[in-house]
Protein backbone atom coordinates (compact mmCIF):
# COMPACT_ATOMS: atom_id res chain seq x y z
CA UNK A 1 0.00 0.00 0.00
CA UNK A 2 1.30 3.44 -0.93
CA UNK A 3 1.63 6.04 1.83
CA UNK A 4 -0.65 8.93 0.99
CA UNK A 5 -0.04 12.12 2.97
CA UNK A 6 -0.76 15.79 2.53
CA UNK A 7 0.36 18.96 4.24
CA UNK A 8 -2.97 19.28 6.08
CA UNK A 9 -3.00 15.77 7.55
CA UNK A 10 -1.43 16.94 10.86
CA UNK A 11 -4.22 19.52 11.16
CA UNK A 12 -6.84 16.84 10.57
CA UNK A 13 -5.23 14.62 13.19
CA UNK A 14 -5.22 17.54 15.63
CA UNK A 15 -8.94 18.10 15.06
CA UNK A 16 -9.73 14.40 15.51
CA UNK A 17 -7.67 14.26 18.70
CA UNK A 18 -9.63 17.26 19.96
CA UNK A 19 -12.87 15.40 19.19
CA UNK A 20 -11.55 12.35 21.02
CA UNK A 21 -10.81 14.48 24.08
CA UNK A 22 -14.28 16.02 24.00
CA UNK A 23 -15.84 12.58 23.62
CA UNK A 24 -13.91 11.28 26.63
CA UNK A 25 -15.25 14.27 28.56
CA UNK A 26 -18.79 13.39 27.50
CA UNK A 27 -18.40 9.84 28.76
CA UNK A 28 -17.06 11.08 32.08
CA UNK A 29 -19.82 13.67 32.37
CA UNK A 30 -22.49 11.00 31.88
CA UNK A 31 -20.82 8.74 34.45
CA UNK A 32 -20.65 11.68 36.89
CA UNK A 33 -24.35 12.46 36.42
CA UNK A 34 -23.82 15.92 34.94
CA UNK A 35 -26.71 17.95 33.57
CA UNK A 36 -28.01 17.07 30.11
CA UNK A 37 -27.40 20.57 28.76
CA UNK A 38 -23.71 20.39 29.71
CA UNK A 39 -23.44 16.99 28.03
CA UNK A 40 -25.23 18.26 24.92
CA UNK A 41 -22.79 21.18 24.67
CA UNK A 42 -19.83 18.79 24.82
CA UNK A 43 -21.43 16.54 22.20
CA UNK A 44 -21.85 19.60 20.00
CA UNK A 45 -18.13 20.29 20.38
CA UNK A 46 -17.40 16.69 19.28
CA UNK A 47 -19.62 17.11 16.22
CA UNK A 48 -18.01 20.41 15.25
CA UNK A 49 -14.48 19.02 15.59
CA UNK A 50 -15.37 16.03 13.39
CA UNK A 51 -17.15 18.25 10.85
CA UNK A 52 -14.10 20.49 10.59
CA UNK A 53 -11.80 17.48 10.18
CA UNK A 54 -14.02 16.13 7.42
CA UNK A 55 -14.25 19.51 5.71
CA UNK A 56 -10.48 19.94 5.80
CA UNK A 57 -9.96 16.43 4.41
CA UNK A 58 -12.45 16.90 1.56
CA UNK A 59 -11.10 20.32 0.57
CA UNK A 60 -7.54 18.99 0.69
CA UNK A 61 -8.62 16.08 -1.50
CA UNK A 62 -10.19 18.44 -4.01
CA UNK A 63 -7.10 20.65 -4.06
CA UNK A 64 -4.57 17.85 -4.46
CA UNK A 65 -5.95 14.45 -5.39
CA UNK A 66 -8.32 15.60 -8.09
CA UNK A 67 -5.65 17.85 -9.60
CA UNK A 68 -3.27 14.87 -9.68
CA UNK A 69 -5.93 12.72 -11.36
CA UNK A 70 -6.52 15.36 -14.02
CA UNK A 71 -2.80 15.66 -14.71
CA UNK A 72 -2.47 11.95 -15.54
Rosetta blueprint (number, residue, H / E / L):
1 X L
2 X L
3 X L
4 X L
5 X L
6 X L
7 X L
8 X L
9 X H
10 X H
11 X H
12 X H
13 X H
14 X H
15 X H
16 X H
17 X H
18 X H
19 X H
20 X H
21 X H
22 X H
23 X H
24 X H
25 X H
26 X H
27 X H
28 X H
29 X H
30 X H
31 X H
32 X L
33 X L
34 X L
35 X L
36 X H
37 X H
38 X H
39 X H
40 X H
41 X H
42 X H
43 X H
44 X H
45 X H
46 X H
47 X H
48 X H
49 X H
50 X H
51 X H
52 X H
53 X H
54 X H
55 X H
56 X H
57 X H
58 X H
59 X H
60 X H
61 X H
62 X H
63 X H
64 X H
65 X H
66 X H
67 X H
68 X H
69 X H
70 X H
71 X H
72 X L
